[in-house]
Amino acid sequence: MLVLTRKKGQALVIGSNIRVVVVDVSGDYVRIGIDAPLEVPVYREELYRELQEENRASMVSRKVITELEKAMEK
């Protein structure tokens, strides 16, 4: 993991088209702004993990439904 120190108003660039700016620092909280192309999804980690879990559950459900449909055809 790369660890950087930035001050309010400073930024970092990821690749050639993603810019992350420190907007505000207050106590234990840091507000950041992310400028990225629309085709690059940006998620808070907890929401990303939840989305991944929902996708896994959906895939399992689809597999079970497919297997049930095949069993019913026989």
PQR file with spaces between the fields and no chain letter, atoms N, CA, C, O and H, PARSE charges and radii, in Angstrom:
ATOM       1  N    MET     1       0.846   -1.175    0.000 -0.4000 1.5000
ATOM       2  CA   MET     1       0.000    0.000    0.000 -0.0000 2.0000
ATOM       3  C    MET     1       0.894    1.241    0.000  0.5500 1.7000
ATOM       4  O    MET     1       1.853    1.332    0.765 -0.5500 1.4000
ATOM       5  N    LEU     2       0.571    2.156   -0.841 -0.4000 1.5000
ATOM       6  CA   LEU     2       1.259    3.438   -0.892 -0.0000 2.0000
ATOM       7  C    LEU     2       0.581    4.369    0.099  0.5500 1.7000
ATOM       8  O    LEU     2      -0.638    4.531    0.053 -0.5500 1.4000
ATOM       9  H    LEU     2      -0.208    2.082   -1.463  0.4000 1.0000
ATOM      10  N    VAL     3       1.341    4.980    0.991 -0.4000 1.5000
ATOM      11  CA   VAL     3       0.797    5.926    1.963 -0.0000 2.0000
ATOM      12  C    VAL     3       1.380    7.297    1.667  0.5500 1.7000
ATOM      13  O    VAL     3       2.598    7.467    1.611 -0.5500 1.4000
ATOM      14  H    VAL     3       2.331    4.848    1.029  0.4000 1.0000
ATOM      15  N    LEU     4       0.504    8.272    1.478 -0.4000 1.5000
ATOM      16  CA   LEU     4       0.922    9.631    1.155 -0.0000 2.0000
ATOM      17  C    LEU     4       0.396   10.604    2.197  0.5500 1.7000
ATOM      18  O    LEU     4      -0.625   10.350    2.836 -0.5500 1.4000
ATOM      19  H    LEU     4      -0.486    8.134    1.523  0.4000 1.0000
ATOM      20  N    THR     5       1.086   11.697    2.362 -0.4000 1.5000
ATOM      21  CA   THR     5       0.614   12.785    3.214 -0.0000 2.0000
ATOM      22  C    THR     5       0.194   13.936    2.306  0.5500 1.7000
ATOM      23  O    THR     5       0.970   14.377    1.459 -0.5500 1.4000
ATOM      24  H    THR     5       1.916   11.902    1.843  0.4000 1.0000
ATOM      25  N    ARG     6      -1.016   14.414    2.480 -0.4000 1.5000
ATOM      26  CA   ARG     6      -1.539   15.524    1.697 -0.0000 2.0000
ATOM      27  C    ARG     6      -2.177   16.513    2.646  0.5500 1.7000
ATOM      28  O    ARG     6      -2.671   16.125    3.705 -0.5500 1.4000
ATOM      29  H    ARG     6      -1.646   14.055    3.169  0.4000 1.0000
ATOM      30  N    LYS     7      -2.173   17.775    2.287 -0.4000 1.5000
ATOM      31  CA   LYS     7      -2.835   18.824    3.050 -0.0000 2.0000
ATOM      32  C    LYS     7      -4.115   19.219    2.331  0.5500 1.7000
ATOM      33  O    LYS     7      -4.320   18.887    1.163 -0.5500 1.4000
ATOM      34  H    LYS     7      -1.771   18.089    1.427  0.4000 1.0000
ATOM      35  N    LYS     8      -4.970   19.933    3.048 -0.4000 1.5000
ATOM      36  CA   LYS     8      -6.211   20.428    2.467 -0.0000 2.0000
ATOM      37  C    LYS     8      -5.893   21.181    1.170  0.5500 1.7000
ATOM      38  O    LYS     8      -5.014   22.042    1.129 -0.5500 1.4000
ATOM      39  H    LYS     8      -4.804   20.203    3.996  0.4000 1.0000
ATOM      40  N    GLY     9      -6.635   20.831    0.112 -0.4000 1.5000
ATOM      41  CA   GLY     9      -6.446   21.463   -1.185 -0.0000 2.0000
ATOM      42  C    GLY     9      -5.445   20.744   -2.080  0.5500 1.7000
ATOM      43  O    GLY     9      -5.409   20.991   -3.285 -0.5500 1.4000
ATOM      44  H    GLY     9      -7.349   20.132    0.144  0.4000 1.0000
ATOM      45  N    GLN    10      -4.634   19.860   -1.511 -0.4000 1.5000
ATOM      46  CA   GLN    10      -3.676   19.113   -2.320 -0.0000 2.0000
ATOM      47  C    GLN    10      -4.355   17.884   -2.922  0.5500 1.7000
ATOM      48  O    GLN    10      -5.396   17.436   -2.442 -0.5500 1.4000
ATOM      49  H    GLN    10      -4.663   19.660   -0.532  0.4000 1.0000
ATOM      50  N    ALA    11      -3.753   17.353   -3.973 -0.4000 1.5000
ATOM      51  CA   ALA    11      -4.369   16.245   -4.710 -0.0000 2.0000
ATOM      52  C    ALA    11      -3.330   15.192   -5.043  0.5500 1.7000
ATOM      53  O    ALA    11      -2.127   15.382   -4.864 -0.5500 1.4000
ATOM      54  H    ALA    11      -2.907   17.717   -4.363  0.4000 1.0000
ATOM      55  N    LEU    12      -3.843   14.077   -5.535 -0.4000 1.5000
ATOM      56  CA   LEU    12      -2.998   13.053   -6.127 -0.0000 2.0000
ATOM      57  C    LEU    12      -3.699   12.575   -7.380  0.5500 1.7000
ATOM      58  O    LEU    12      -4.917   12.693   -7.514 -0.5500 1.4000
ATOM      59  H    LEU    12      -4.820   13.923   -5.680  0.4000 1.0000
ATOM      60  N    VAL    13      -2.918   12.036   -8.291 -0.4000 1.5000
ATOM      61  CA   VAL    13      -3.456   11.587   -9.573 -0.0000 2.0000
ATOM      62  C    VAL    13      -3.203   10.090   -9.697  0.5500 1.7000
ATOM      63  O    VAL    13      -2.103    9.604   -9.434 -0.5500 1.4000
ATOM      64  H    VAL    13      -1.928   11.940   -8.183  0.4000 1.0000
ATOM      65  N    ILE    14      -4.245    9.369  -10.104 -0.4000 1.5000
ATOM      66  CA   ILE    14      -4.151    7.930  -10.334 -0.0000 2.0000
ATOM      67  C    ILE    14      -4.300    7.711  -11.827  0.5500 1.7000
ATOM      68  O    ILE    14      -5.292    8.120  -12.430 -0.5500 1.4000
ATOM      69  H    ILE    14      -5.139    9.764  -10.318  0.4000 1.0000
ATOM      70  N    GLY    15      -3.309    7.064  -12.416 -0.4000 1.5000
ATOM      71  CA   GLY    15      -3.324    6.901  -13.867 -0.0000 2.0000
ATOM      72  C    GLY    15      -3.248    8.269  -14.523  0.5500 1.7000
ATOM      73  O    GLY    15      -2.584    9.174  -14.017 -0.5500 1.4000
ATOM      74  H    GLY    15      -2.504    6.731  -11.926  0.4000 1.0000
ATOM      75  N    SER    16      -3.921    8.415  -15.636 -0.4000 1.5000
ATOM      76  CA   SER    16      -3.889    9.708  -16.324 -0.0000 2.0000
ATOM      77  C    SER    16      -5.204   10.461  -16.230  0.5500 1.7000
ATOM      78  O    SER    16      -5.318   11.585  -16.720 -0.5500 1.4000
ATOM      79  H    SER    16      -4.461    7.680  -16.047  0.4000 1.0000
ATOM      80  N    ASN    17      -6.216    9.832  -15.588 -0.4000 1.5000
ATOM      81  CA   ASN    17      -7.527   10.490  -15.621 -0.0000 2.0000
ATOM      82  C    ASN    17      -8.324   10.422  -14.325  0.5500 1.7000
ATOM      83  O    ASN    17      -9.532   10.660  -14.342 -0.5500 1.4000
ATOM      84  H    ASN    17      -6.123    8.920  -15.190  0.4000 1.0000
ATOM      85  N    ILE    18      -7.687   10.105  -13.207 -0.4000 1.5000
ATOM      86  CA   ILE    18      -8.392   10.107  -11.922 -0.0000 2.0000
ATOM      87  C    ILE    18      -7.630   11.033  -10.976  0.5500 1.7000
ATOM      88  O    ILE    18      -6.426   10.877  -10.774 -0.5500 1.4000
ATOM      89  H    ILE    18      -6.706    9.911  -13.193  0.4000 1.0000
ATOM      90  N    ARG    19      -8.334   11.979  -10.409 -0.4000 1.5000
ATOM      91  CA   ARG    19      -7.729   12.946   -9.496 -0.0000 2.0000
ATOM      92  C    ARG    19      -8.479   12.890   -8.164  0.5500 1.7000
ATOM      93  O    ARG    19      -9.708   12.954   -8.131 -0.5500 1.4000
ATOM      94  H    ARG    19      -9.312   12.105  -10.573  0.4000 1.0000
ATOM      95  N    VAL    20      -7.728   12.770   -7.072 -0.4000 1.5000
ATOM      96  CA   VAL    20      -8.301   12.717   -5.727 -0.0000 2.0000
ATOM      97  C    VAL    20      -7.791   13.942   -4.972  0.5500 1.7000
ATOM      98  O    VAL    20      -6.583   14.147   -4.852 -0.5500 1.4000
ATOM      99  H    VAL    20      -6.729   12.718   -7.099  0.4000 1.0000
ATOM     100  N    VAL    21      -8.727   14.762   -4.461 -0.4000 1.5000
ATOM     101  CA   VAL    21      -8.375   16.017   -3.800 -0.0000 2.0000
ATOM     102  C    VAL    21      -8.816   15.969   -2.343  0.5500 1.7000
ATOM     103  O    VAL    21      -9.926   15.528   -2.043 -0.5500 1.4000
ATOM     104  H    VAL    21      -9.709   14.596   -4.559  0.4000 1.0000
ATOM     105  N    VAL    22      -7.955   16.419   -1.439 -0.4000 1.5000
ATOM     106  CA   VAL    22      -8.329   16.570   -0.032 -0.0000 2.0000
ATOM     107  C    VAL    22      -9.132   17.873    0.057  0.5500 1.7000
ATOM     108  O    VAL    22      -8.585   18.960   -0.127 -0.5500 1.4000
ATOM     109  H    VAL    22      -7.053   16.776   -1.682  0.4000 1.0000
ATOM     110  N    VAL    23     -10.428   17.751    0.339 -0.4000 1.5000
ATOM     111  CA   VAL    23     -11.315   18.907    0.376 -0.0000 2.0000
ATOM     112  C    VAL    23     -11.310   19.554    1.762  0.5500 1.7000
ATOM     113  O    VAL    23     -11.300   20.779    1.874 -0.5500 1.4000
ATOM     114  H    VAL    23     -10.872   16.868    0.488  0.4000 1.0000
ATOM     115  N    ASP    24     -11.316   18.734    2.816 -0.4000 1.5000
ATOM     116  CA   ASP    24     -11.362   19.275    4.174 -0.0000 2.0000
ATOM     117  C    ASP    24     -10.834   18.237    5.154  0.5500 1.7000
ATOM     118  O    ASP    24     -10.949   17.032    4.928 -0.5500 1.4000
ATOM     119  H    ASP    24     -11.325   17.738    2.725  0.4000 1.0000
ATOM     120  N    VAL    25     -10.261   18.720    6.235 -0.4000 1.5000
ATOM     121  CA   VAL    25      -9.807   17.859    7.319 -0.0000 2.0000
ATOM     122  C    VAL    25     -10.401   18.429    8.598  0.5500 1.7000
ATOM     123  O    VAL    25     -10.223   19.605    8.914 -0.5500 1.4000
ATOM     124  H    VAL    25     -10.168   19.699    6.418  0.4000 1.0000
ATOM     125  N    SER    26     -11.112   17.570    9.330 -0.4000 1.5000
ATOM     126  CA   SER    26     -11.748   18.011   10.566 -0.0000 2.0000
ATOM     127  C    SER    26     -11.692   16.876   11.573  0.5500 1.7000
ATOM     128  O    SER    26     -12.415   15.889   11.436 -0.5500 1.4000
ATOM     129  H    SER    26     -11.256   16.614    9.073  0.4000 1.0000
ATOM     130  N    GLY    27     -10.837   17.004   12.586 -0.4000 1.5000
ATOM     131  CA   GLY    27     -10.700   15.939   13.577 -0.0000 2.0000
ATOM     132  C    GLY    27     -10.227   14.658   12.923  0.5500 1.7000
ATOM     133  O    GLY    27      -9.200   14.639   12.245 -0.5500 1.4000
ATOM     134  H    GLY    27     -10.249   17.806   12.697  0.4000 1.0000
ATOM     135  N    ASP    28     -10.985   13.577   13.128 -0.4000 1.5000
ATOM     136  CA   ASP    28     -10.643   12.275   12.559 -0.0000 2.0000
ATOM     137  C    ASP    28     -11.167   12.084   11.137  0.5500 1.7000
ATOM     138  O    ASP    28     -10.958   11.031   10.535 -0.5500 1.4000
ATOM     139  H    ASP    28     -11.820   13.592   13.678  0.4000 1.0000
ATOM     140  N    TYR    29     -11.839   13.088   10.603 -0.4000 1.5000
ATOM     141  CA   TYR    29     -12.472   12.947    9.294 -0.0000 2.0000
ATOM     142  C    TYR    29     -11.742   13.729    8.212  0.5500 1.7000
ATOM     143  O    TYR    29     -11.259   14.838    8.442 -0.5500 1.4000
ATOM     144  H    TYR    29     -12.009   13.944   11.092  0.4000 1.0000
ATOM     145  N    VAL    30     -11.673   13.134    7.036 -0.4000 1.5000
ATOM     146  CA   VAL    30     -11.097   13.775    5.866 -0.0000 2.0000
ATOM     147  C    VAL    30     -12.145   13.722    4.768  0.5500 1.7000
ATOM     148  O    VAL    30     -12.654   12.646    4.451 -0.5500 1.4000
ATOM     149  H    VAL    30     -12.065   12.233    6.849  0.4000 1.0000
ATOM     150  N    ARG    31     -12.472   14.854    4.189 -0.4000 1.5000
ATOM     151  CA   ARG    31     -13.386   14.880    3.046 -0.0000 2.0000
ATOM     152  C    ARG    31     -12.530   14.896    1.796  0.5500 1.7000
ATOM     153  O    ARG    31     -11.605   15.700    1.670 -0.5500 1.4000
ATOM     154  H    ARG    31     -12.059   15.728    4.446  0.4000 1.0000
ATOM     155  N    ILE    32     -12.843   14.009    0.881 -0.4000 1.5000
ATOM     156  CA   ILE    32     -12.093   13.949   -0.367 -0.0000 2.0000
ATOM     157  C    ILE    32     -13.036   14.130   -1.543  0.5500 1.7000
ATOM     158  O    ILE    32     -14.215   13.783   -1.478 -0.5500 1.4000
ATOM     159  H    ILE    32     -13.594   13.356    0.984  0.4000 1.0000
ATOM     160  N    GLY    33     -12.501   14.669   -2.599 -0.4000 1.5000
ATOM     161  CA   GLY    33     -13.228   14.782   -3.861 -0.0000 2.0000
ATOM     162  C    GLY    33     -12.540   13.897   -4.877  0.5500 1.7000
ATOM     163  O    GLY    33     -11.312   13.832   -4.924 -0.5500 1.4000
ATOM     164  H    GLY    33     -11.543   14.951   -2.652  0.4000 1.0000
ATOM     165  N    ILE    34     -13.328   13.219   -5.687 -0.4000 1.5000
ATOM     166  CA   ILE    34     -12.777   12.316   -6.688 -0.0000 2.0000
ATOM     167  C    ILE    34     -13.288   12.742   -8.056  0.5500 1.7000
ATOM     168  O    ILE    34     -14.495   12.801   -8.293 -0.5500 1.4000
ATOM     169  H    ILE    34     -14.326   13.272   -5.648  0.4000 1.0000
ATOM     170  N    ASP    35     -12.363   13.034   -8.940 -0.4000 1.5000
ATOM     171  CA   ASP    35     -12.695   13.394  -10.312 -0.0000 2.0000
ATOM     172  C    ASP    35     -12.241   12.232  -11.194  0.5500 1.7000
ATOM     173  O    ASP    35     -11.047   12.031  -11.418 -0.5500 1.4000
ATOM     174  H    ASP    35     -11.383   12.986   -8.747  0.4000 1.0000
ATOM     175  N    ALA    36     -13.216   11.474  -11.686 -0.4000 1.5000
ATOM     176  CA   ALA    36     -12.919   10.291  -12.496 -0.0000 2.0000
ATOM     177  C    ALA    36     -13.920   10.219  -13.650  0.5500 1.7000
ATOM     178  O    ALA    36     -15.028   10.745  -13.546 -0.5500 1.4000
ATOM     179  H    ALA    36     -14.186   11.637  -11.504  0.4000 1.0000
ATOM     180  N    PRO    37     -13.535    9.574  -14.734 -0.5600 1.5000
ATOM     181  CA   PRO    37     -14.475    9.397  -15.845  0.2800 2.0000
ATOM     182  C    PRO    37     -15.717    8.622  -15.388  0.5500 1.7000
ATOM     183  O    PRO    37     -15.646    7.816  -14.460 -0.5500 1.4000
ATOM     184  N    LEU    38     -16.838    8.868  -16.038 -0.4000 1.5000
ATOM     185  CA   LEU    38     -18.089    8.209  -15.665 -0.0000 2.0000
ATOM     186  C    LEU    38     -18.001    6.690  -15.752  0.5500 1.7000
ATOM     187  O    LEU    38     -18.687    5.989  -15.009 -0.5500 1.4000
ATOM     188  H    LEU    38     -16.896    9.522  -16.792  0.4000 1.0000
ATOM     189  N    GLU    39     -17.165    6.176  -16.647 -0.4000 1.5000
ATOM     190  CA   GLU    39     -17.077    4.721  -16.803 -0.0000 2.0000
ATOM     191  C    GLU    39     -16.245    4.060  -15.704  0.5500 1.7000
ATOM     192  O    GLU    39     -16.145    2.834  -15.659 -0.5500 1.4000
ATOM     193  H    GLU    39     -16.607    6.746  -17.250  0.4000 1.0000
ATOM     194  N    VAL    40     -15.652    4.856  -14.827 -0.4000 1.5000
ATOM     195  CA   VAL    40     -14.878    4.301  -13.714 -0.0000 2.0000
ATOM     196  C    VAL    40     -15.769    4.334  -12.463  0.5500 1.7000
ATOM     197  O    VAL    40     -16.045    5.407  -11.927 -0.5500 1.4000
ATOM     198  H    VAL    40     -15.734    5.852  -14.864  0.4000 1.0000
ATOM     199  N    PRO    41     -16.215    3.167  -12.005 -0.5600 1.5000
ATOM     200  CA   PRO    41     -17.066    3.163  -10.807  0.2800 2.0000
ATOM     201  C    PRO    41     -16.253    3.522   -9.568  0.5500 1.7000
ATOM     202  O    PRO    41     -15.117    3.076   -9.403 -0.5500 1.4000
ATOM     203  N    VAL    42     -16.853    4.332   -8.702 -0.4000 1.5000
ATOM     204  CA   VAL    42     -16.217    4.723   -7.442 -0.0000 2.0000
ATOM     205  C    VAL    42     -17.212    4.418   -6.324  0.5500 1.7000
ATOM     206  O    VAL    42     -18.331    4.931   -6.326 -0.5500 1.4000
ATOM     207  H    VAL    42     -17.776    4.694   -8.836  0.4000 1.0000
ATOM     208  N    TYR    43     -16.805    3.589   -5.378 -0.4000 1.5000
ATOM     209  CA   TYR    43     -17.677    3.179   -4.284 -0.0000 2.0000
ATOM     210  C    TYR    43     -16.979    3.412   -2.951  0.5500 1.7000
ATOM     211  O    TYR    43     -15.753    3.352   -2.865 -0.5500 1.4000
ATOM     212  H    TYR    43     -15.896    3.173   -5.377  0.4000 1.0000
ATOM     213  N    ARG    44     -17.766    3.678   -1.912 -0.4000 1.5000
ATOM     214  CA   ARG    44     -17.240    3.567   -0.560 -0.0000 2.0000
ATOM     215  C    ARG    44     -17.031    2.080   -0.314  0.5500 1.7000
ATOM     216  O    ARG    44     -17.819    1.257   -0.778 -0.5500 1.4000
ATOM     217  H    ARG    44     -18.762    3.727   -1.981  0.4000 1.0000
ATOM     218  N    GLU    45     -15.977    1.732    0.412 -0.4000 1.5000
ATOM     219  CA   GLU    45     -15.622    0.321    0.566 -0.0000 2.0000
ATOM     220  C    GLU    45     -16.759   -0.516    1.145  0.5500 1.7000
ATOM     221  O    GLU    45     -17.010   -1.625    0.673 -0.5500 1.4000
ATOM     222  H    GLU    45     -15.337    2.400    0.789  0.4000 1.0000
ATOM     223  N    GLU    46     -17.452    0.001    2.163 -0.4000 1.5000
ATOM     224  CA   GLU    46     -18.518   -0.792    2.771 -0.0000 2.0000
ATOM     225  C    GLU    46     -19.655   -1.061    1.789  0.5500 1.7000
ATOM     226  O    GLU    46     -20.260   -2.131    1.832 -0.5500 1.4000
ATOM     227  H    GLU    46     -17.248    0.902    2.547  0.4000 1.0000
ATOM     228  N    LEU    47     -19.955   -0.113    0.910 -0.4000 1.5000
ATOM     229  CA   LEU    47     -20.990   -0.339   -0.099 -0.0000 2.0000
ATOM     230  C    LEU    47     -20.504   -1.299   -1.181  0.5500 1.7000
ATOM     231  O    LEU    47     -21.275   -2.114   -1.686 -0.5500 1.4000
ATOM     232  H    LEU    47     -19.463    0.757    0.875  0.4000 1.0000
ATOM     233  N    TYR    48     -19.227   -1.199   -1.533 -0.4000 1.5000
ATOM     234  CA   TYR    48     -18.657   -2.108   -2.521 -0.0000 2.0000
ATOM     235  C    TYR    48     -18.730   -3.546   -2.024  0.5500 1.7000
ATOM     236  O    TYR    48     -19.104   -4.448   -2.774 -0.5500 1.4000
ATOM     237  H    TYR    48     -18.601   -0.536   -1.123  0.4000 1.0000
ATOM     238  N    ARG    49     -18.373   -3.762   -0.760 -0.4000 1.5000
ATOM     239  CA   ARG    49     -18.437   -5.117   -0.182 -0.0000 2.0000
ATOM     240  C    ARG    49     -19.870   -5.635   -0.167  0.5500 1.7000
ATOM     241  O    ARG    49     -20.111   -6.806   -0.459 -0.5500 1.4000
ATOM     242  H    ARG    49     -18.069   -3.030   -0.150  0.4000 1.0000
ATOM     243  N    GLU    50     -20.821   -4.766    0.174 -0.4000 1.5000
ATOM     244  CA   GLU    50     -22.237   -5.159    0.190 -0.0000 2.0000
ATOM     245  C    GLU    50     -22.704   -5.524   -1.220  0.5500 1.7000
ATOM     246  O    GLU    50     -23.412   -6.514   -1.405 -0.5500 1.4000
ATOM     247  H    GLU    50     -20.625   -3.815    0.412  0.4000 1.0000
ATOM     248  N    LEU    51     -22.314   -4.737   -2.197 -0.4000 1.5000
ATOM     249  CA   LEU    51     -22.678   -5.011   -3.589 -0.0000 2.0000
ATOM     250  C    LEU    51     -22.092   -6.343   -4.048  0.5500 1.7000
ATOM     251  O    LEU    51     -22.772   -7.120   -4.719 -0.5500 1.4000
ATOM     252  H    LEU    51     -21.739   -3.932   -2.047  0.4000 1.0000
ATOM     253  N    GLN    52     -20.836   -6.613   -3.692 -0.4000 1.5000
ATOM     254  CA   GLN    52     -20.212   -7.879   -4.056 -0.0000 2.0000
ATOM     255  C    GLN    52     -20.962   -9.059   -3.437  0.5500 1.7000
ATOM     256  O    GLN    52     -21.179  -10.076   -4.096 -0.5500 1.4000
ATOM     257  H    GLN    52     -20.283   -5.982   -3.148  0.4000 1.0000
ATOM     258  N    GLU    53     -21.354   -8.921   -2.183 -0.4000 1.5000
ATOM     259  CA   GLU    53     -22.085   -9.999   -1.507 -0.0000 2.0000
ATOM     260  C    GLU    53     -23.445  -10.229   -2.168  0.5500 1.7000
ATOM     261  O    GLU    53     -23.861  -11.372   -2.355 -0.5500 1.4000
ATOM     262  H    GLU    53     -21.178   -8.095   -1.648  0.4000 1.0000
ATOM     263  N    GLU    54     -24.130   -9.152   -2.517 -0.4000 1.5000
ATOM     264  CA   GLU    54     -25.414   -9.288   -3.205 -0.0000 2.0000
ATOM     265  C    GLU    54     -25.235   -9.964   -4.562  0.5500 1.7000
ATOM     266  O    GLU    54     -26.062  -10.784   -4.961 -0.5500 1.4000
ATOM     267  H    GLU    54     -23.792   -8.223   -2.364  0.4000 1.0000
ATOM     268  N    ASN    55     -24.163   -9.624   -5.268 -0.4000 1.5000
ATOM     269  CA   ASN    55     -23.895  -10.263   -6.556 -0.0000 2.0000
ATOM     270  C    ASN    55     -23.633  -11.749   -6.382  0.5500 1.7000
ATOM     271  O    ASN    55     -24.120  -12.561   -7.169 -0.5500 1.4000
ATOM     272  H    ASN    55     -23.491   -8.958   -4.944  0.4000 1.0000
ATOM     273  N    ARG    56     -22.862  -12.116   -5.350 -0.4000 1.5000
ATOM     274  CA   ARG    56     -22.601  -13.538   -5.092 -0.0000 2.0000
ATOM     275  C    ARG    56     -23.898  -14.268   -4.767  0.5500 1.7000
ATOM     276  O    ARG    56     -24.132  -15.367   -5.269 -0.5500 1.4000
ATOM     277  H    ARG    56     -22.467  -11.457   -4.710  0.4000 1.0000
ATOM     278  N    ALA    57     -24.740  -13.668   -3.932 -0.4000 1.5000
ATOM     279  CA   ALA    57     -26.006  -14.292   -3.559 -0.0000 2.0000
ATOM     280  C    ALA    57     -26.898  -14.453   -4.783  0.5500 1.7000
ATOM     281  O    ALA    57     -27.580  -15.467   -4.928 -0.5500 1.4000
ATOM     282  H    ALA    57     -24.550  -12.776   -3.524  0.4000 1.0000
ATOM     283  N    SER    58     -26.894  -13.467   -5.651 -0.4000 1.5000
ATOM     284  CA   SER    58     -27.697  -13.529   -6.870 -0.0000 2.0000
ATOM     285  C    SER    58     -27.223  -14.659   -7.781  0.5500 1.7000
ATOM     286  O    SER    58     -28.036  -15.368   -8.375 -0.5500 1.4000
ATOM     287  H    SER    58     -26.339  -12.643   -5.533  0.4000 1.0000
ATOM     288  N    MET    59     -25.912  -14.823   -7.887 -0.4000 1.5000
ATOM     289  CA   MET    59     -25.370  -15.886   -8.733 -0.0000 2.0000
ATOM     290  C    MET    59     -25.755  -17.260   -8.191  0.5500 1.7000
ATOM     291  O    MET    59     -26.081  -18.163   -8.961 -0.5500 1.4000
ATOM     292  H    MET    59     -25.252  -14.248   -7.404  0.4000 1.0000
ATOM     293  N    VAL    60     -25.719  -17.420   -6.871 -0.4000 1.5000
ATOM     294  CA   VAL    60     -26.102  -18.695   -6.255 -0.0000 2.0000
ATOM     295  C    VAL    60     -27.579  -18.950   -6.515  0.5500 1.7000
ATOM     296  O    VAL    60     -27.970  -20.066   -6.857 -0.5500 1.4000
ATOM     297  H    VAL    60     -25.454  -16.686   -6.245  0.4000 1.0000
ATOM     298  N    SER    61     -28.408  -17.909   -6.350 -0.4000 1.5000
ATOM     299  CA   SER    61     -29.845  -18.053   -6.586 -0.0000 2.0000
ATOM     300  C    SER    61     -30.125  -18.456   -8.027  0.5500 1.7000
ATOM     301  O    SER    61     -30.945  -19.339   -8.278 -0.5500 1.4000
ATOM     302  H    SER    61     -28.091  -17.002   -6.072  0.4000 1.0000
ATOM     303  N    ARG    62     -29.449  -17.816   -8.971 -0.4000 1.5000
ATOM     304  CA   ARG    62     -29.650  -18.155  -10.382 -0.0000 2.0000
ATOM     305  C    ARG    62     -29.242  -19.594  -10.658  0.5500 1.7000
ATOM     306  O    ARG    62     -29.915  -20.302  -11.406 -0.5500 1.4000
ATOM     307  H    ARG    62     -28.783  -17.099   -8.767  0.4000 1.0000
ATOM     308  N    LYS    63     -28.148  -20.021  -10.059 -0.4000 1.5000
ATOM     309  CA   LYS    63     -27.678  -21.396  -10.267 -0.0000 2.0000
ATOM     310  C    LYS    63     -28.705  -22.386   -9.724  0.5500 1.7000
ATOM     311  O    LYS    63     -28.999  -23.390  -10.372 -0.5500 1.4000
ATOM     312  H    LYS    63     -27.601  -19.446   -9.452  0.4000 1.0000
ATOM     313  N    VAL    64     -29.253  -22.112   -8.537 -0.4000 1.5000
ATOM     314  CA   VAL    64     -30.248  -23.003   -7.933 -0.0000 2.0000
ATOM     315  C    VAL    64     -31.504  -23.049   -8.797  0.5500 1.7000
ATOM     316  O    VAL    64     -32.063  -24.122   -9.022 -0.5500 1.4000
ATOM     317  H    VAL    64     -29.014  -21.297   -8.010  0.4000 1.0000
ATOM     318  N    ILE    65     -31.949  -21.896   -9.281 -0.4000 1.5000
ATOM     319  CA   ILE    65     -33.154  -21.843  -10.125 -0.0000 2.0000
ATOM     320  C    ILE    65     -32.927  -22.633  -11.415  0.5500 1.7000
ATOM     321  O    ILE    65     -33.800  -23.387  -11.846 -0.5500 1.4000
ATOM     322  H    ILE    65     -31.494  -21.024   -9.098  0.4000 1.0000
ATOM     323  N    THR    66     -31.755  -22.460  -12.028 -0.4000 1.5000
ATOM     324  CA   THR    66     -31.442  -23.207  -13.254 -0.0000 2.0000
ATOM     325  C    THR    66     -31.456  -24.696  -13.002  0.5500 1.7000
ATOM     326  O    THR    66     -32.010  -25.459  -13.794 -0.5500 1.4000
ATOM     327  H    THR    66     -31.046  -21.847  -11.678  0.4000 1.0000
ATOM     328  N    GLU    67     -30.853  -25.116  -11.909 -0.4000 1.5000
ATOM     329  CA   GLU    67     -30.826  -26.541  -11.581 -0.0000 2.0000
ATOM     330  C    GLU    67     -32.234  -27.082  -11.332  0.5500 1.7000
ATOM     331  O    GLU    67     -32.556  -28.194  -11.752 -0.5500 1.4000
ATOM     332  H    GLU    67     -30.404  -24.497  -11.265  0.4000 1.0000
ATOM     333  N    LEU    68     -33.073  -26.298  -10.650 -0.4000 1.5000
ATOM     334  CA   LEU    68     -34.455  -26.713  -10.410 -0.0000 2.0000
ATOM     335  C    LEU    68     -35.233  -26.823  -11.715  0.5500 1.7000
ATOM     336  O    LEU    68     -35.999  -27.767  -11.910 -0.5500 1.4000
ATOM     337  H    LEU    68     -32.812  -25.395  -10.309  0.4000 1.0000
ATOM     338  N    GLU    69     -35.035  -25.861  -12.603 -0.4000 1.5000
ATOM     339  CA   GLU    69     -35.731  -25.883  -13.900 -0.0000 2.0000
ATOM     340  C    GLU    69     -35.316  -27.132  -14.699  0.5500 1.7000
ATOM     341  O    GLU    69     -36.154  -27.797  -15.309 -0.5500 1.4000
ATOM     342  H    GLU    69     -34.413  -25.095  -12.445  0.4000 1.0000
ATOM     343  N    LYS    70     -34.019  -27.435  -14.684 -0.4000 1.5000
ATOM     344  CA   LYS    70     -33.545  -28.638  -15.392 -0.0000 2.0000
ATOM     345  C    LYS    70     -34.135  -29.895  -14.787  0.5500 1.7000
ATOM     346  O    LYS    70     -34.513  -30.812  -15.516 -0.5500 1.4000
ATOM     347  H    LYS    70     -33.338  -26.895  -14.189  0.4000 1.0000
ATOM     348  N    ALA    71     -34.222  -29.955  -13.459 -0.4000 1.5000
ATOM     349  CA   ALA    71     -34.782  -31.125  -12.788 -0.0000 2.0000
ATOM     350  C    ALA    71     -36.269  -31.288  -13.110  0.5500 1.7000
ATOM     351  O    ALA    71     -36.760  -32.409  -13.249 -0.5500 1.4000
ATOM     352  H    ALA    71     -33.915  -29.210  -12.867  0.4000 1.0000
ATOM     353  N    MET    72     -36.974  -30.174  -13.227 -0.4000 1.5000
ATOM     354  CA   MET    72     -38.412  -30.230  -13.521 -0.0000 2.0000
ATOM     355  C    MET    72     -38.677  -30.656  -14.951  0.5500 1.7000
ATOM     356  O    MET    72     -39.734  -31.217  -15.239 -0.5500 1.4000
ATOM     357  H    MET    72     -36.575  -29.264  -13.114  0.4000 1.0000
ATOM     358  N    GLU    73     -37.733  -30.399  -15.860 -0.4000 1.5000
ATOM     359  CA   GLU    73     -37.893  -30.779  -17.260 -0.0000 2.0000
ATOM     360  C    GLU    73     -37.806  -32.286  -17.435  0.5500 1.7000
ATOM     361  O    GLU    73     -38.354  -32.834  -18.391 -0.5500 1.4000
ATOM     362  H    GLU    73     -36.875  -29.943  -15.626  0.4000 1.0000
ATOM     363  N    LYS    74     -37.132  -32.947  -16.535 -0.4000 1.5000
ATOM     364  CA   LYS    74     -36.923  -34.396  -16.662 -0.0000 2.0000
ATOM     365  C    LYS    74     -38.131  -35.174  -16.293  0.5500 1.7000
ATOM     366  O    LYS    74     -38.114  -36.404  -16.348 -0.5500 1.4000
ATOM     367  H    LYS    74     -36.687  -32.502  -15.758  0.4000 1.0000
